[in-house]
C-alpha cells in the first residue's frame, strides 16, 4: 500500500493498483496526482485494488479509469470523500470485466467525459463478470459526466453486464447526454434515487440529465 500525504506527483505511464494481488493507494491532505493523459487500472488480473482520494486531494489528467478491470474474479474500489476532493478523467468504467465500485461522499466530485458500468459480462465470445456500482451520497457530492452514463453493457449486443447507480441525501448526478439503463441484450441497469431497493430509506438525490433510456422492448433487458 502507498499513502501520498500532501504531496504533488506526476506520472506519464499510468498506474496499476492490485494486479494479481492486493494493492492500495491513498491520497490525503490536499495531495495531487497528475496523470498526463495516462490510465489508472484498479483491481486487475484477478487482483483487488483500492484507490482513495481524501481531504481535498485531486487526481487530474487521466485518459481513463478502469475500476474492476480483468479477469472475472478481481475487484476494484475508488472512493472520493470530502469537500474539494476530486477526480477528473476522460472515461471511467466501473466494473469492466469484474466487480467495480465507485463511492462519492461528503462533497467529493468525479468529472468525466463518458461513463460505463458493467461493461463485459457473459457475451457471445467471453465469460466475464462485469458488475459496476456507483453510490453518490450527501450534499455537494457530485458525479458530473458530459456524455452518456451507461448502466449494463455498451453496444446493444448479447451481454449480461450489470450496472447500478444510486444517488441519495442531496447528492447530484449529471449527464449532458443521457443515462442509459440496460444497454445490451441480457444486461441489467438499475437507477436508485434515494435508498436502494431492500435497503434502509434514504433522502433523495438529484438527477440532471436530458433523458433516461430504459432498455428496449424485446424483453431481454432489465431496467429498473
C-alpha positions as CSV (number, residue, x, y, z in Angstrom):
1,X,0.0,0.0,0.0
2,X,1.1,3.6,-0.5
3,X,-0.1,6.9,1.1
4,X,0.5,10.2,-0.7
5,X,0.1,12.8,2.1
6,X,0.0,16.4,1.0
7,X,2.4,15.8,-1.9
8,X,2.2,16.5,-5.6
9,X,3.2,13.7,-8.0
10,X,3.2,13.4,-11.8
11,X,3.2,10.1,-13.8
12,X,3.3,9.7,-17.5
13,X,2.9,5.9,-17.9
14,X,-0.2,5.4,-15.8
15,X,-0.7,3.0,-12.8
16,X,-2.0,-0.4,-11.9
17,X,-3.3,-0.9,-8.4
18,X,-3.9,-4.5,-7.3
19,X,-2.7,-6.6,-10.2
20,X,-2.9,-10.4,-9.4
21,X,-2.7,-9.4,-5.7
22,X,-3.8,-6.7,-3.3
23,X,-2.8,-3.1,-3.6
24,X,-4.0,0.3,-2.3
25,X,-3.1,3.9,-2.9
26,X,-4.5,6.8,-0.7
27,X,-4.2,10.5,-1.4
28,X,-4.9,12.7,1.6
29,X,-4.4,16.2,3.0
30,X,-4.5,18.1,-0.4
31,X,-2.3,15.7,-2.3
32,X,-2.4,15.9,-6.1
33,X,-1.7,13.3,-8.8
34,X,-1.4,14.4,-12.4
35,X,-1.7,11.5,-14.9
36,X,-0.6,13.3,-18.1
37,X,-3.2,11.6,-20.2
38,X,-2.5,8.1,-19.0
39,X,-4.6,5.2,-17.4
40,X,-5.3,4.0,-13.9
41,X,-6.5,0.4,-13.6
42,X,-7.8,-0.7,-10.2
43,X,-8.2,-4.4,-9.5
44,X,-7.0,-6.4,-12.5
45,X,-5.7,-9.8,-13.5
46,X,-7.8,-11.3,-10.7
47,X,-6.4,-8.9,-8.0
48,X,-8.0,-6.5,-5.6
49,X,-7.2,-2.8,-5.8
50,X,-8.3,0.3,-3.8
51,X,-7.8,3.9,-4.6
52,X,-8.8,6.5,-2.0
53,X,-9.0,10.3,-2.6
54,X,-9.5,12.1,0.7
55,X,-9.4,15.5,2.4
56,X,-9.2,17.9,-0.6
57,X,-6.9,15.7,-2.7
58,X,-7.2,15.6,-6.5
59,X,-6.4,13.3,-9.5
60,X,-6.3,15.1,-12.8
61,X,-5.3,14.4,-16.4
62,X,-6.4,10.8,-16.6
63,X,-7.2,9.4,-20.0
64,X,-9.2,6.6,-18.5
65,X,-10.0,5.0,-15.1
66,X,-11.0,1.3,-15.0
67,X,-12.3,0.2,-11.7
68,X,-12.5,-3.6,-11.6
69,X,-10.7,-4.5,-14.8
70,X,-10.0,-8.2,-15.6
71,X,-10.5,-11.1,-15.0
72,X,-13.8,-12.1,-13.6
73,X,-12.6,-12.8,-10.1
74,X,-11.0,-9.4,-9.3
75,X,-12.4,-6.3,-7.6
76,X,-11.7,-2.6,-7.7
77,X,-12.8,0.2,-5.4
78,X,-12.5,4.0,-5.9
79,X,-13.6,6.3,-3.1
80,X,-13.7,10.1,-3.3
81,X,-14.5,11.7,0.0
82,X,-14.6,15.2,1.4
83,X,-15.1,18.7,0.2
84,X,-12.7,19.7,-2.6
85,X,-11.7,16.0,-3.2
86,X,-12.0,15.3,-6.9
87,X,-11.1,13.1,-9.8
88,X,-11.1,14.1,-13.4
89,X,-10.9,11.7,-16.3
90,X,-11.9,11.4,-20.0
91,X,-13.6,8.0,-19.5
92,X,-14.4,5.9,-16.4
93,X,-15.5,2.3,-16.5
94,X,-16.8,0.8,-13.2
95,X,-16.9,-3.0,-13.4
96,X,-15.2,-3.6,-16.7
97,X,-14.8,-7.4,-16.6
98,X,-15.1,-7.9,-12.8
99,X,-16.7,-6.1,-9.8
100,X,-16.0,-2.4,-9.6
101,X,-17.3,0.1,-7.1
102,X,-17.2,3.9,-7.0
103,X,-18.2,5.8,-3.8
104,X,-18.5,9.6,-3.8
105,X,-19.4,11.1,-0.4
106,X,-19.2,14.3,1.8
107,X,-18.8,16.7,-1.1
108,X,-16.4,14.7,-3.3
109,X,-16.6,15.2,-7.1
110,X,-15.9,13.0,-10.1
111,X,-15.9,14.6,-13.5
112,X,-15.7,12.5,-16.7
113,X,-16.5,12.7,-20.4
114,X,-18.1,9.3,-20.6
115,X,-19.1,6.6,-18.1
116,X,-19.7,2.8,-18.2
117,X,-21.0,0.4,-15.6
118,X,-20.8,-3.4,-16.0
119,X,-19.0,-3.3,-19.3
120,X,-18.5,-7.0,-20.1
121,X,-20.4,-9.9,-18.6
122,X,-21.1,-13.2,-20.4
123,X,-21.2,-12.4,-24.2
124,X,-21.1,-14.5,-27.3
125,X,-17.3,-14.5,-27.1
126,X,-16.2,-14.4,-23.5
127,X,-17.5,-15.2,-20.0
128,X,-16.7,-12.3,-17.7
129,X,-18.4,-10.8,-14.6
130,X,-18.7,-7.1,-15.4
131,X,-20.7,-5.6,-12.5
132,X,-20.4,-1.9,-11.7
133,X,-21.9,0.0,-8.7
134,X,-21.7,3.8,-8.1
135,X,-23.0,5.4,-4.9
136,X,-23.2,9.3,-4.7
137,X,-24.3,10.5,-1.3
138,X,-24.6,13.7,0.6
139,X,-24.9,17.4,-0.2
140,X,-22.2,18.6,-2.6
141,X,-21.2,15.1,-3.7
142,X,-21.4,15.1,-7.5
143,X,-21.0,12.8,-10.4
144,X,-20.6,15.1,-13.5
145,X,-20.4,13.3,-16.9
146,X,-20.6,15.4,-20.1
147,X,-21.6,12.4,-22.2
148,X,-23.6,9.3,-21.5
149,X,-23.8,7.3,-18.3
150,X,-24.3,3.6,-19.3
151,X,-25.6,1.0,-16.8
152,X,-25.2,-2.5,-18.1
153,X,-23.3,-3.2,-21.3
154,X,-22.0,-1.0,-24.0
155,X,-23.1,-1.9,-27.6
156,X,-26.6,-3.4,-27.9
157,X,-25.0,-6.9,-28.2
158,X,-25.6,-10.0,-26.1
159,X,-24.0,-9.2,-22.7
160,X,-25.0,-9.9,-19.1
161,X,-23.2,-6.8,-17.7
162,X,-24.8,-5.2,-14.7
163,X,-24.8,-1.6,-13.5
164,X,-26.3,0.1,-10.5
165,X,-26.2,3.9,-9.8
166,X,-27.6,5.3,-6.5
167,X,-27.9,9.0,-5.7
168,X,-29.1,9.9,-2.2
169,X,-29.2,12.5,0.6
170,X,-28.9,15.6,-1.6
171,X,-26.1,14.4,-3.9
172,X,-26.2,15.2,-7.6
173,X,-25.7,13.1,-10.8
174,X,-25.3,15.0,-14.0
175,X,-25.2,13.8,-17.6
176,X,-25.0,16.1,-20.6
177,X,-26.4,13.3,-22.9
178,X,-28.4,10.6,-21.2
179,X,-28.5,7.9,-18.6
180,X,-28.9,4.6,-20.4
181,X,-30.1,1.6,-18.4
182,X,-29.6,-2.0,-19.7
183,X,-27.9,-1.2,-23.0
184,X,-27.2,-4.8,-24.1
185,X,-29.4,-7.8,-24.6
186,X,-29.4,-9.7,-21.3
187,X,-28.0,-6.8,-19.3
188,X,-29.3,-5.2,-16.2
189,X,-29.4,-1.4,-15.3
190,X,-30.7,0.0,-12.0
191,X,-31.0,3.7,-11.1
192,X,-31.9,4.4,-7.4
193,X,-32.9,7.8,-6.3
194,X,-32.7,7.6,-2.5
195,X,-32.2,4.3,-0.8
196,X,-31.7,1.2,-2.9
197,X,-34.4,-1.4,-3.1
198,X,-34.4,-3.6,0.1
199,X,-32.1,-1.2,2.0
200,X,-32.8,1.5,4.6
201,X,-34.8,4.5,3.4
202,X,-32.7,7.5,2.3
203,X,-33.5,11.0,1.3
204,X,-33.5,11.5,-2.5
205,X,-30.6,12.9,-4.6
206,X,-30.9,14.9,-7.8
207,X,-30.6,13.7,-11.4
208,X,-29.8,16.3,-14.0
209,X,-30.0,14.7,-17.5
210,X,-31.9,15.5,-20.7
211,X,-33.3,11.9,-20.8
212,X,-33.2,8.5,-19.2
213,X,-33.3,5.5,-21.6
214,X,-34.8,2.3,-20.2
215,X,-33.6,-0.7,-22.2
216,X,-35.7,-1.7,-25.2
217,X,-39.0,-3.5,-25.7
218,X,-37.8,-7.0,-26.7
219,X,-37.9,-8.4,-23.1
220,X,-34.2,-9.3,-23.0
221,X,-33.1,-6.5,-20.8
222,X,-33.8,-5.4,-17.2
223,X,-34.1,-1.7,-16.5
224,X,-35.3,-0.5,-13.0
